[in-house]
């Protein structure tokens, strides 16, 4: 299944909203990315930043699974969406 950039951005926005509502995980995200809460608001439409949101969720299976379970999407949907955003292209090393 391929994801369009628009549907990937929508999923990443859902993930950003989920992170913003998670008092335990939001500070971890902010520390990991160096972003501030003002940055979250300012970069909400930036596909590169939204890709970083998905990258962050994919760092920990528990986070990814909790998010996917909450919005009722398959776990692999995050990786599929990530490939549709800038920087998410799969590298072929051959």
N, C-alpha and C positions, 0 to 999 in steps of 0.2 A: 504494500500500500504506500503510495506516494502522498506526501503532504504538500499542499500549496503554501506559499509564504504567508498568505492571509490566514489560513487555518492554523498554521504554526504560530503566528503572532497571537492569535486568539487564545490558543492553548497556553502560551507563555504568559499572557496577561492574566489568565486564570491562576497560573502558578504564582505569579507575583502577588496577586490578591491573597492567595492562600498563605504565602510567606508573611505578608503584612499582617495577617490575622493570627499568626503563630508567635506568641510572646517569647517562646523559648528559641525558636529557630531564626527569627528575624535578626537578632543581634549577631548570630553566627554568620548569616548571609552578608550583613553589612560589614563585619570584620573581614570576611574572606574576600570580598570584592573591593573594599575600600570605599564603598558608596555610603552616602549619607541618606537620611530620609528625604531631604530636598532633592537629591539626585534621583531617587525613585520617582518622584513626581515629574521632574524635568525630563527624564529619559524614557518615560512610559511608552512613547511611540518609536523608540530607536530599536530597529531590528537587531543590531549588534548587542545591545544591552539585554534584550529579551532572550537572545541566544545564551548569554551568560547566566540568566536565570535558570534556563533548562540545564546548562552545564552544572550549575551548583546542585540542582536536585539529583542529577545523575551521579554525584559524588558519593551518595550513601543510599544503598538499597532501601533502607527503612524509610527515608524521606520520600523517595520516589514512590514506593508502595503506598505510603500514607496519603500522598497527594492523589495518586491514581484511584485509590479506593474511595477517597472523599468525593471525587468528581465522576467516578464510575467510568473510567476509561481503561483500556488494556495497558499493561505496564510498558509494552514496547512502543506505545504511541509517542512517548517523550523522545525517544531516539529518532523516530521517523520525523517528528516535527523539527528536531534539532538540525537534521540534514537540510531542511528547507530554508534555514536562516543563515545569514552571512557567517562564515567561519565554520560551518557545520558540514562542509563537503567531505565526503569520504576520500581519503588519500589512497591512491593506488601506488605502492612502492615497487611494482615490477616494471 
